[in-house]
Amino acid sequence: MRRPDLASENENDISGTQANRPPRPSPTTIGNHKLKPSTLMMGYGFDPELSEGSLKPPIFLTSTFVFETAAAGKRFFEGVTGKRPGGAEGLIYSRFNGPNQEILEDRLSLWEEADDALAFSSGMSAIATLLLTFVRPGDVIVQSGPLYAATETLIAKILGQFGVSWLDFPSGATREEIDDVIARAKAKGRVALIYLESPANPTNQLVDVEAVRAARDAAFNDGERPPIAIDNTFLGPLWAKPLAHGADLSVYSLTKYAGGHSDLVAGGLVGNKKLIDQVRAMRNTIGTICDPNTAWMLLRSLETLELRMDKAGQNAARVCEFLRGHPKVEKVGYLGFLEEGSRQADIYRRHCSGAGSTFSLYLKGGEKEAFAFLDALQIAHLAVSLGGTETLASAPAAMTHLSVPDDRKAQLNITPNLVRISIGVEDADDLIADFNQALEAI
Ligand SMILES: Cc1ncc(COP(=O)(O)O)c(C=O)c1O
């Protein structure tokens, strides 16, 4: 779609945008020098002169957009309904899109060098819209396991009611294991989608996206290849860029690192334009787009994304180093501590540029010790979620994963002594002092 600030370069165009001159395109290079996403987050995709000189994009609180002519309105609808290729040329109605969401989508694309992006009202609405786009009754979804609990529920319980089934391989699976699951899935029905999550919530296991891509390409002919989508919430968009390793679509809970201040809920999808266009048509129908205010808040958040993630990552490295040496700690499940020479370390080296700031802390003892630790924290907050400026800690077995059956919990190492921690941007020494006193309180 074209925003009001992205008017046609063709003066005779009937697209009917509000601007009376084309927008100045945002520079993405200086000579041969390519500008980085962290720089482009300040202004890319927005021309202040088309919004009264406002340095920042205004929030476009409107449910609908006025067409300059009836012919322009018809042309926009031809684009949005697919009667004419190329998509809508102008803004129509806020369930389809709006200026704030489009600027956000342009900027989201930059981090993974994606063709296109879509913004959603939550991570789960992004995932649900993606699944509804590609899955039909009788289809099979091949997935890595475990997935975020609500995603597992959506696929197994909700899509299951419509005759969709699934088969999974463990997150760290080898090429042979992936080949085997794809072959079994093909025998069951049409494979609609390969859906991954890396690192997996809550095990932190990484998926070998390159191996999944090779397995998919070997198993299916051109034209019948199911898209590979991956939940990149935990390390994206800074520390992992799965589109570069063979995924077609990368999905995000923007509620986490991208939003980054624990004050909004939103989702995103970036990737291949042909696939994104299909998901956009579904989003237009069911209305899972985020609202303009949330989009504006995300634009603000993206300006500091790299700063925040860098600092949180550095803090986590310091805190984890402290925790693993503490006598009351059994183990720290942190991507920076993968065993040299292991398969996980090999995937990490190929796919990740940082260990993140969310990890598992196994305390010596059980629920009593975990609760004593959590109740004693003074800086870290006792809350679920992750990727915010503030440090959060929770007990998955008693909270987020309470309803997971016991045998599955045991299989995933979600034990009563497990504490999940998401490190924020506070001072690292202060965090260490807090964790130290909480460990002493056990
Ligand atoms: C890995 C992962 N994916 C998706 C989601 C869902 O995102 P949201 O809460 O924004 O719907 C979450 C939420 O915790 C998550 O951790």
PDBQT file of the ligand as one rigid body, heavy atoms in Angstrom, charges set to zero:
ROOT
HETATM    1  C1  LIG A 501       8.208 -17.351  21.741  1.00  0.00    +0.000 C 
HETATM    2  C2  LIG A 501       6.889 -16.639  21.837  1.00  0.00    +0.000 A 
HETATM    3  N1  LIG A 501       6.106 -16.579  20.755  1.00  0.00    +0.000 NA
HETATM    4  C3  LIG A 501       4.912 -15.942  20.778  1.00  0.00    +0.000 A 
HETATM    5  C4  LIG A 501       4.432 -15.372  21.939  1.00  0.00    +0.000 A 
HETATM    6  C5  LIG A 501       3.073 -14.733  21.938  1.00  0.00    +0.000 C 
HETATM    7  O1  LIG A 501       3.190 -13.352  21.884  1.00  0.00    +0.000 OA
HETATM    8  P1  LIG A 501       2.062 -12.332  22.428  1.00  0.00    +0.000 P 
HETATM    9  O2  LIG A 501       2.000 -12.492  23.903  1.00  0.00    +0.000 OA
HETATM   10  O3  LIG A 501       2.566 -10.999  21.946  1.00  0.00    +0.000 OA
HETATM   11  O4  LIG A 501       0.786 -12.723  21.768  1.00  0.00    +0.000 OA
HETATM   12  C6  LIG A 501       5.223 -15.400  23.093  1.00  0.00    +0.000 A 
HETATM   13  C7  LIG A 501       4.742 -14.777  24.346  1.00  0.00    +0.000 C 
HETATM   14  O5  LIG A 501       5.314 -14.965  25.399  1.00  0.00    +0.000 OA
HETATM   15  C8  LIG A 501       6.490 -16.055  23.036  1.00  0.00    +0.000 A 
HETATM   16  O6  LIG A 501       7.274 -16.141  24.121  1.00  0.00    +0.000 OA
ENDROOT
TORSDOF 0
